[in-house]
Every structure is written in structure tokens, then in C-alpha cells.
């Protein structure tokens, strides 16, 4: 059980976030992670330490609080506080750049993507995931309001949820392809993930998980009692969603990009 990605996230995170991060972590099991690896937007370091097959060598984030938590967690050889558009490294420093559920939170993306291209070695890989165009339409409360004829209220709810989630971008693959090409990166492949059912769980988890925010604020941890006994029912609820095959249409998109013509 200790190697089970879902359990490793459930014991540390609110259930809705654990489901999303564990789902994403599975994708990296089949991807080459040539070193050195930069985790762009590493936050508190949890995903780098728990979600990836090996912790990245370097984590970068602009926020001091999450970086302090990442230092306590350990795993990275180096943690750097810097803006993603102005990383303090020479050209072609990294063989791989990972940015997991980060880019959607950055208002102006062009400098950050240009910096990724600068930092990557020729043939290097850039892996990232973001909410896609289906994210807002899949939200259950918005869909319910639409069905009963309150489309304006549904749109207001979607705007509210997007604001709570701090999303600036929920774009499709062709938009991302253009952004990558503009900075000299090539989109190798992409795929959707996180079904409508899974997103509904994440949506309601934001509200039902408010007690976790209390524990985190008061005690510094999301899960007060991380035991199988305490989390048995939660795990039973979310595991079928975690084990779903990739959907034809998903709320989120995962991208594999490269610098140059070599396949990562």
C-alpha cells in the first residue's frame, strides 16, 4: 500500500486534491525524466517528493511560504525563490522541465514559456498539465442551473469557481501548440484526463473539505489522522475515479513538448 499513489496522496492531502494529483502522478511513471529536472512552480514540494518517480533536482517557486514547507519536506537538492519568467540559471541547464498544474495560475504566460525554452537542453522535454476547455462546462452546479433555465446563474457560478481556483487559462490543445511554437518548443502529444464524474468529485470536495483547511491552518497538516481506518470510506469513494481509463473528453489536459526534433 505504501507504493500506491492514491494512498500516498490521500494521507497528506484533502481527498479532492489527492484524487487529482494521484491521477496526474500516474502519467509520469511512463515518461522519461532525464536529469537534471526542474520543477517549475514546485509550491510546497509535495508533488515533487510524492508524485514523481524521483524528486527533481531543482524546485522553483515565487512564494516564500510554500518553499519553506518544501524545504522541511526534503527531496530537492536545491530550492530557489524566483519568478518563472526570470529563472537564475544559464541557458540549457535542464534536460527536463515539469510544471504540474501551474501554468493556469499565471496571468501572463509568454515570459514563462520562453524561459522554459531557454532553460531546456536541445532535445529536452517539457511536461505540463492544465485545465482544458471542458473544465467549466463540466462543473455540476453550473450544469444543474443550466438545465432548469438559469443560464446566467450557471455562468456566474462557473466564474465564481474559476476565481476560487485561481484559473487564468482553460485553453485547448491548439492554443497551447501555438504558445509553444512561438517560443521554439514543439508539441509532441497531448491527452485529456479527469472525467466529468471525477471533476464533480473535485468540485464538491472543495466545499466538503473545508475542515481540512482548518487543520492545515491550525496544525500545519491537511489530514488530522492519516490512517487507513480513518480514510477507509474516503478511499472507497475516490478509488473508482482514480482507476478510470482516460476519457475521450476530460476536464484537464496533459502535454508532452520538446525542444528540437528529438522525441522525449
N, C-alpha and C positions, 0 to 999 in steps of 0.2 A: 504493500500500500504506500510505502514511503516514496516510491518512484512514480506513483500515479499523479499525473499532472493536475487533475481536478482536485484531488485531496490536498496536494501541496499548496494550491491557491485557496481552497476553502478554509484551511486552518488559519490563514493570515488575513483574508480579505472579506468584505461583505459578499454575500452569495452572488449578487448580480455581477459584480466586478470579477469575482473568481471565475464565473462561467465564461465571461468574455475573454479574460486573459488566458485561461487554460485552453480554450479553443484556439486562440492565436498561437500559443506555445507549441501546439502540435505541428504547426506548419514548419517551424524551424528545425524539427527533427529530420526533415528530408532535404534541407538546404545546406549547401557548403558554407561554412563560416570561416573563410580563410582569415588568418590573423596577420596583423593586428586588427581588432574590431573596435569601432567607435559606436557607442550607444548615444545617439543624438536625441536629447530630451530624456535623459535617464530617470529624472524625478527622484523618488525615494530609493531607487535601486532594486526594488522588489522583482520586477520582471527580468532584469538582467541577471540577478542572483538565482531566481527560482524558475523562470520561464524558459530561459535559453539553455541549450545543452552544456555550454561552458560560459562562465561570466565573461563579458567583454573586457578587454584590457583597459579601455578608457570610457568614462561616462562624462557627458557634458550636459549642463543644465543652467538656466539663468537664475534659478531661485535658491537662496541660501538654505531655507528650512528643509526642503526635500533632500538637498545634498548632504546636510548634516545627518539625516536619517540613513542615507546611503552609506555614509562613512561608518556609522555604527553597525550597519548590516554586514559590511565587508564584501569581498568578492572582486571589486575593481582594483587594478593596480594603481590607477590614477583617476581622480575626480576633479573636474575643472568647472568653475563657475564662469560662464561666458554666454553671450548671445549666439544663437545658432548661425547667424549671418556673419559673425566675426570670430571664428574659432582660432585660438592661438597656436596653430600647428603649421608646419611647412606644407607646400604642395605635395600631393601623392604620398601622404603619410600612412593611409589606411587601406587595407585590402578589402575591408567590408565596412559598410555603414548600415546600422539598424536604427530605425525610428518607428517604434511601435505605438500607434495611436497617439501621435504627437502633432503631426502637421496640420490637422484640422483645427488646432487651437492657436495657430499662428496667423495673425491678420494678413501680413504681407509675406508671401512665400518666396518670391523670386530671389532675394539675397540668400536665403537659407538653402534653396536648391542649388544655386550657383556655388555656394560654399561646399556642399556635398560633392559636386563635380570636381572642385579644386582639390579637395582632400583625398579623393579616391585615387589609387594607383591605376594605371592602364589595365583594363580587364577586370577591375574591381566591381563588386556587387553592392547594390543599394536595395535593401528590403524595407518596405514600409506598408502600413495598413491605415485605413481611414474609413469613416462613414461614407457611404455612397448615396446616390440619388434616392434609393428606396428607404433610407433611414427615417425620414419624416413621414412619408406616406404609410409606413408600417406601424406607426405608433397607435396603440389600441384605442386610447381615449379619443384621439382625433378621428379615427375611422368610425367610432361609435357616434360621435357628434355629426359626422357627415351623413351617416345612414338615417338619422332622424331629422335631417333637414337643416341642421345648424352648421353650415359650412364655414361661416365666418368665425364661429366659436371654435370649430375644429382647427382652422388656420391659426387662431390666436393661441390655442393650446400648443400646436406644433412650434410656434415661435417661442413660447414660454419654455418648452422643454429644450429647445436648441440653445436658448440663452443659459439655462441651468447647466447644460452640458458643455457650455463654452465652445460651441462649434462655429467657426467662421466659414468652413468649407464642407459641403456634402456633394462632391462633384463626381462625374462619371469618368470612365477609363480614358476616353478620348481627350477630355480636358487635361488629365494628368499626363497623357502621352505628349501633348503639346508643351506643357510646362517642362517636362523632362528634356525634350528635344531642344528647347530654347536655351538650355544651359549645357548642352553637349552630352546628355545621357540618353540611353536607348531603353525603351520599354521592351522587356523580353517576354513577359507573360503576366497575366493577372487573373484573378478568380474571385467570385463573390463568396461570402460566408455569412453566417448568422441569419437563420431563417426568421420568418415573421413571428413564429412561436417563441423563438429564443429572444427576439427583441422585446416581445411583450413581457417576458420574464425580467429582462433588464429594466424595462420601463417601470414596472411595478416594484421591482427591487429597490429603486431609488427611494420610494416612499416607505416601504416596509423595512428598509434598512436604516432608518433614522436612529434607532437605538445604537447601532454600530458607531455612528458619528459621535454619540455621547461618550462611548467607551474610549474612542480614539482621542477625543478632546481631553477627557479627564485622566485617562490611564495610559495613553500613548499606544493603544492597540485596538484594532478593529474588532477582534473576536475575543470576548472575555474569557471563554473556556474552550479552547481548541481541542476538544476530544471527539472521538468517534461517537460516543454516547450522546453528546450534546448536539452534534452536527448530523446525526443519522438521518433524520427526517429531511433536512435541507438537502443533503446529498441525494436522497431518493428522488426529490423533486427535480433537481437540475441535471442529474447524470444523463437521463434520456436526451436532453437538449445538447449536452456536451458530445454525446455519441452520434448525433445526427450526421448523415452524409452531407457533403457540400450541396447547398441548394442551387437550383437553376437561377433563382433570383435571391439575393441576400441584402441585408441592411448595410453590410460593410464590404470593403474591397481590399484584397491583399495584392501587392505589386512586387515584382522582381524586375529591377532595372540594372543596367550595366554601363560602364564607361568603356567605350570602344566596342569592337565586334566580338570579343570573346564571350562565350556563354558562361555565366556563373554556375 
